[in-house]
């Protein structure tokens, strides 16, 4: 018996040895260098204007704020003028050639930052050839200032990794210039100062980049957190409203079911059609009540206990005002129109709105006076709760959860298709105005 072994030839590349971490690190570095400094090196990237929403710029007049937005461009232009003056002072004869070589790279950083870096690198040996080697090598003084400026601006406009690659290329150029060409004819070596100064500048820029990114991340996280907090508050308010209205709706549905069951016994010899209709009404009422309790169980907290007392109405408003007066708020009530009984949902929402508005007055305007106005009109109910300014505004401390009460009031008004406005008054107080529509019914309930 012969055993045959089939050898599979691995496809090209699959049998290669895995690269070591050092090789992978070098390959990643070369890829990043090519991506940051060679890919679209001369791409057009105009420098945006500075934001004028800072603590200082926002105080400037409108015209000056427009000019302040160009501050970075003006600083770069001033740096270019400074290097031009340096080139003119150091090399009066060659200023016509050396001046543009120091000015153009700096100005180019406002449009093509990476291209400006390469132009500055190319300008350095040209300036050395046509300038005096006694002033500095491998950078002339003007070229030295030009290259530091270009490195700073480009590092600010790009990212820390690009700045590291630019510093490495600068160091490589200085090393080659010193080893290959330096010993024969140069007088002073400024490679070390260039590397030290540029490293310090790029380190500061990298720290600035990191701090700005961290601040942006924190701001974004705070925005998300505020949105989630607002959404959670809204859901909590809706849950509270659903719990409170449950007793009102459940009571009416129970009454409907009981009356539908008892109605056929109040009529002697009712026709079968009438008995069937009342039975259908009772079944629908019981089914609706069961569904209401099931849905409410979804939004009800585990530790929630149904209140023993009935839900409050506008008839209980005097007791609420008495409690508020005992808490230190001077409040008065004014009622206009013919007082009448309103639907339980409207009564409950109106009571809660007045309660929350007065609580806000106690919290945000201690010592102030308040006024509650209730207007019974033909189409509904009007509410106006207004308080004056606090006697000592400087002593009022920020209250946690500010704004949640307004959210709850708006939810109640929106549930009843009403209208609400809330805001500061001219004297520094606060006013809440609400209108809750009520459907008018005739005596025959039509």
N, C-alpha and C positions, 0 to 999 in steps of 0.2 A: 504494500500500500504506500503510495507516494503522496506526500503532502506538498501542495503547491502554495507558495506564498506570493501574493500579488503586491508588488510595491507600487504605491501611488506617487507619482512625481508631483511635488507641491508646486502650485502655480508660482510664477515669478513674484517675488516680494514676500510671499507668505513664510518662506523658510528663512528669511533674514533675521538676524539676531535683534532682539529689542534694544532700542537705543538707551543709553545710560542717562540718568538725570542730568548730568552735566551737558551732554549733547542736546538733550531736549531744551534745556535752559538756554543754550547758545542759539539753537534754532529759533526759539520763541523771541529771543532778543533781536536776531536779524530780521525776523518777520515784522516785529514792531518797529524797528528802524526803517525798514522799507515802507511800511504803512504810514508812519508819521512824517518822515522827511522826504520821501521820494514819490509817493503816490499823490498825484495832483498837487505837487509842490507849489505851483504857481496858480492855483485856483483862486478865483476872485472871491474874497471874503471881506466885504467892507465893514469897517468898525462901526458898531451902532452908537447912537448918541447915549449920553449918560442919563440915567433916570433922575428926575427932578423932584421926587417924592421924599427925599431925605429930610432929616430934621433941620438942616440949614437951608437947603435950596427951596423948600416949600415956603420959607418966610420972605423970599425975594419977590419983588414986583413981577408982573406978568412978562414984561419985556426982558428983564434981566434973567428970568427963569429960562426963556428960550435960548439966550446966549449961554447960560450955564450948562446947558445940555451938550455944548461943544467943548467943554473943558478938557477932556482927554485928548482931543485932536489938537487943541492949542498947546498943551504940554508937550506933545510929541513934536510939533512944529518948533517950539522954543528949544527943545533939545537938538533938533537938526541945525538950527541957527547957531547954537553954541559950538557944535562940532565944526561948523563952517568957519567960525572965527578962530578956532584952534588951528585948523589947517592953514588959514591965511597967515597967522602969526608965525607958525613954525616953518612954513615953506612958502615964502612970498613969491618965488619964481614959479613954483609948480602949483600955485593955488588954483589956477584954472583947471587943472586936471585932478588934483587931490580933493578939491572942494566937492565936486559932484559925487566922488567916490565915497565920501563920508555923509553926504546929505541924502542922496537917493535911497540907500537902504533903510534909513530911519523913516523917511516919508512913506516908503513902500509897505512898512508894517501896518499901515492903516487900511491897505487894500489886499495885499497878498503876503501874509505874515511869514509863512515858511519860505516862500521865495525870497523875502527880504533877508532871511538868515543866510541863505546860500549866496546871495549877492554880496552880503557883508563878508562872508568867508572868501569869496573871489576877489573882493576889493582889497583885502589885507595884503597879499603878495604883490599886487599891482602898485599899491601905494608904497610898499617897501622898495620896489625897483626904481620908481621915479622920485622917491624922497631920499632923505638923508638917513643912513643906517646908524649914525651916531645918536639920533634922537630916541631910538628904541627899536628893538627887534624881538619877535617878528611882527610886532604891531607898532605903527607910528602913533604918537599921542592922540591925534585926531581919530585914527582908525581904532585905537584902544577904546576911546569914549564911544565911538559909533557902535562897536561890536557889543559893548556892555549894554548900551541902550536898546539895541536890537534884541539881544537875549532877554532883557527884562520885559519888553513889550510883547514879544512873541510868546514868552512863557505865560504871561497874563492872559493872552488871547487863546492859548491852547490848553494843554493839560500837563500835569507834572511829569508824565512819562516822556512827552515830547521835549520838555526842558532838560531832562536827564540825557536824552540822545544828543541834543545840541551841545551840551557841555562835554560829552564824550568826543564828539567830532572836533570841537574846539581844542580839547586836550591832545587829540591825535595830530591835528595840524601843528600845534606848538611843539610836540615831540619830534615830528618829522623835520620841521624847520630848524630845530636846534641840532639834531643829530646829523642830518644830511648836509645842510647848507650853512649852519651856524658857525662852526669853528674857523672858517676861512676869512670872514670879513665883518662880523658884527661886533658891536662895542658893548651894548647893554642888553640883557635878556629880560623881557617882561612877560614871559610865559607864566612863571609862577604867580606874579601879581594878578594876571588875567584869570588864572584858574581859581585863585583864592577869592578874589572879589566876585567873580561870576558865581562861584559855588554858594557864597553867602547870600547873594541876591536871589538866586534861584531857590535856595532853601526858604527864604522869607516868602517868596511867591508861592511855593508849594504849601507852606503853612496857611497862607491866605486862601488858596484854593480849597484846602481841606476844611478850613473853618467855614467858608461860604457854602460848601456842599453840605456840611453838617447842619448849618442854619437852615438851608433850603429843605433838607429832609425833616428837620424838626417842625418847620412851618407847615409842610405838607401833612405831617402826622397830626399836628394840632388841628388842621382844617378837617381832616378825616374824623378825628375824635369829636370835634365840635358838631360835625354833621351827624355822627352816630348818636351823640348825646341828645341833640335836638330831635332826632327821629325816635329815640327811646322815650323821651319826654312826651312826645306826641302820642305814642302808643299807650303810655301809662295814663294819659288824660282820657283817651278814648275808652280804655278799659274801665276807668273810674266812672265815666258817664254811663257805660253799658251796665255796670253793676247797679248804679242808682236807679236807672230807668227800668231795670228788671222788675222791681216790685210794682211799679206803676202799671206796666204792660201786663204782667202776670195777674194782677188784681182784676183788670178789666176782662182779660180772656177767661178767667175763672167765673166772673159774673155772667159772661155770655153763655158759657157752657151750662151753668146752673139754671139760668132763665130758659134756655132752649130745652132743657130736660123737663122743667116744671110747666112750661107753657101749655102743652096738650092737656094737662089735668085741670086747667082753669076753664076750659071750654067743654060744654056738655056735648058728647057725641061728635068729637072732631072728625072731619073726613080723613081717610087714609093718606091722601096727598099731603095734608097739613102735618100729620104725624111724621111722615117720611121726611118732609122738609126740615122740621125741627130736629129730627134725629141726625140729619146730615150736618146741620149747623153745629150741633153739639160735638159730633165727631171731628169736624174741622177745627173747632175751638180747642178741643183736647189735644189734637195732633199739633196745632200751632204752639200750644203751651209746652208740650213735651219737647218740640224742636227748639223753642226759645231757651229752655233750661239746658238742653244739651249744648247749644252754641255758647251760652254764657259760661258753662263749665270749662270751655277751652281757654277763655281769657281770664278766668278767675284764678287768683293766686291760691296756693294750697292752704295758706293760713288765713284766708278770708272767711269772715263770719257774717252772715246776713244780719242786718240791723233788726233789733226787736221793735223799735219805734217806727212809725210810718215816716215816709220821706217828707221833709219840710216843704211848706208852701209860703206864699206871700203873707198869709195870715200869721206866720211865725216870725215876721220881720221885726216886730217891736222887741221881741225877746233878744234877737240878734243885736239890735242897736243898743239895747241895755248892756249886753255883755261887752260891746265895743267901748261904750262910755266908761265902764268900769276899768277897761284896759288903758284908759288915758286919752282916748280920741274923742274930741268934741264933735258930735254929729247930729244933724237935724234931718227930718224927713218931710217931704212935701208930696202930696197926692193930688192929682188933677184928673178930672173925668169921673164918670160913673163907675164906681167899684163893682166888679162882677166876678163871678167864678170863671176861671180860665181852665183850659185842658191841663191835666196834671203834669205833663211834660214841660209845658211852658211855665207853670208855677215853680216847678223844681229848678229849672234852668235859671229863671229870673232870681230865685233865692240864692243859688250858688254864685251867680255873677255878682250880685251885691256883696255877698260874703267875701268873695275873693278880692274884689275891688277895695273893700274896707281893710282887709288884711294887708294889702299892698300899701295902703295909706299908713297903717300902723308901722309897717316895716321900713318904708322909704321916706316917710315924712312924719317922724315922731314929733308930737306937740302941735301939729297943724290941726285945723278944723276941716270937717267934711260935710257934704250935703248929698242926700239921696233924694232924687226926684223920680216919681213913678207916675206915668201918664197912661190912663186907659183911653184909648182912641177907638174909632170904629173898626179899623183894620188890624188892630193888634195891641201890643203893649210896648211902651217906650220907657227906657231906663236911662238915667244920667247920674253918675256918681263922680263927684268932683271934690278934690281937696286942695287946700291952699299950700303955699310953700312952707317948708319947715322953718321954725324960728332960727335955728342954728344949722345951716347946711353943712358947715365945715365939720360938725360933730357927727354927721350921719355916716356910719360905716357901711361899706359894701356888703350886701346880703347875698349869701350863696343861693343859687337857684333862681336868680333874678330873671324874669321873663317867662317863667313856667306858668305863672298864673294867667298871664295874657294869652298864652297858648291854649290853656283850658277854656277860657272864656270864648275865644274864637271858635273852638271846636263845638261848644254848646250852641253858639249862634248859628254856625254853619249847619249843624244838624237840623235846626228848625227853619232853615232858609231865611235867616234874618240878616241884619246888617249891623256892623260894629265899627266904631272908630275909637282910637285910643292915642293919646299924645299929650305933650306938654301944653300948658296954658301960657298966656302972655305974662302972667304974674309969677311964673315959676312953679305953679302947681301941676296937677295931673288930672285929666278928665277921661272918663270912659262913657261913651254914648252907645246905646244898644236899642235896636228895634226888633221885636219878635212878632212876626205876623201871626194872626189868629183867624182861622176861617170862620166867617159869620154864618150861623145857622138860624133858620126860622123856627117858629114854634112847633111846626109839624116835622122838624128835623130834616127838611128838604134842603 
